[in-house]
Amino acid sequence: MPNETNHTDTTVLRETADAAIRLYENLDRRHVAVQAGYRELCARFDMPLPDEGVEPVEVLRDLIRDSEGGLVGSGGSRFFGWVIGGSLPSAIAADWLVSTLEQNAAIYQCSPAAAVLEEVAGAWLKDVLGLPASSSFAMVTGCQMAHFTALAAARQRLMADRGIDVGRDGLYGAPRIRVFAGAHRHESLIRALRYLGLGSDALEHVALDGDGRLDAASLERAMDQDADRPTVICLMAGDLNTGAADPFEAVCRLARERKAWVHVDGAFGLWMNASPQHRASLRGVELADSWATDGHKWLQLPFDNGFAFVRDHEAHRAAMSMSAGYFIAADGGGRDPMNWNPEWSRRARGIVAYAALRSLGREGIASIVREACRLADRLVSGLGRLPGVEVLSAARMNQGLVRFLDEGGDHDARTDAVTEAIRAEGTAWFGATTWNGIRAMRISVCNFRTTDADVDQTLEAVARVLERD
Ligand SMILES: *Cc1c(COP(=O)(O)O)cnc(C)c1O
């Protein structure tokens, strides 16, 4: 039978929008943990690719029905695992629009509106995050690629200072770049070093102080050995486990004297600068050379939104720019995103950032940060008041750590078991981590939908699990 499907019919768009809105509205009432295992999901989805197409409406209906139970409730208000964040309706709407507009935000002439919206959103982001207005920026898929982009600029500059054009010559014969970071650095930093040909062995760990902040005196001693080596220092605006921020002012001073490059991993923590009452915790962060952060965590954008900012825009452009015979020059000074990005064809993700930033305003963003910090504090201290719970790290920023004490002394096993039992109970979701060699349950509050009632409901659920087990 010939395929009768009308692929230009837009019914599937309307139906799916309605279904997606219903799912979104029910996020906070769903079981937060996964219900369906791998085998079950394969049984639902895995089939031979059909010869004849299936009606789009049917495909989407099946998709929505069959993914039930295989989804994690990470968009909901009682999801406290990793650092994930929710999505604002304004950002989701803009994201839908981006898909339907099908603009290629590679060069200005491919979508002038997308290029201008991205340029404006980039300027707003620097403003909100307290970064130098003259810095260049890139909108990428996430913090991973923001590290890659910013460190490509660092590599460009450090080599140019030594008379090497790394874009032309590569790293053959170049002096080895060393990268200082604390043991609290994120794995995505290492992968960026691998992408850039610097290698994971370029990393040299620097001691942390008792608060989990990079120890500036140890760094200074390490830098002064082999002082001529090209050097990158990677600082954390927000330790993954404790929310501690590194001593930016002291490190940036050391780095400037020695012509080293300071990069900041501010995936979530850089957003502390958006709240006037929290800004002090990042004092001096604006003195760094580059910054990487996410829009899909604390700014509440859907995934596929990371941002890199670079003080030395010449090095940034030199690392990323390109030209081809079929490019058309931007008119009137427009910005070609491609010159700042590792991608070629790319999603017009600047439109999503623009919509969210404008709909929240400065105060809206500040209040998301403020509320998450306040609720993290309530949640961690509330957990600490339950019997058999020890607070390992009181809430700092939006992060905290607790563990569950075992009468027999095996606190690690009990902590893992209780964390798992809480997830299975279905009200709230927490992850486990190893911190200073011991197992802990990690608390991260990163969703604008989380309220005091969610904290209360979570504390009641944890109390029930503790009584039962
Ligand atoms: C999430 C995270 C990253 C990685 O960001 P992606 O957006 O997942 O690429 C890097 N560093 C820190 C501190 C993070 O929290």
The ligand as an ORCA input file, in Angstrom:
! r2SCAN-3c Opt
* xyz 0 1
  C      27.275     20.892     35.148
  C      28.661     21.330     35.370
  C      29.621     21.301     34.331
  C      29.300     20.726     32.969
  O      28.332     21.502     32.339
  P      27.447     20.956     31.134
  O      26.477     22.056     30.912
  O      26.805     19.712     31.630
  O      28.346     20.741     29.976
  C      30.869     21.795     34.594
  N      31.194     22.285     35.803
  C      30.313     22.317     36.833
  C      30.729     22.901     38.144
  C      29.017     21.842     36.651
  O      28.132     21.895     37.656
*
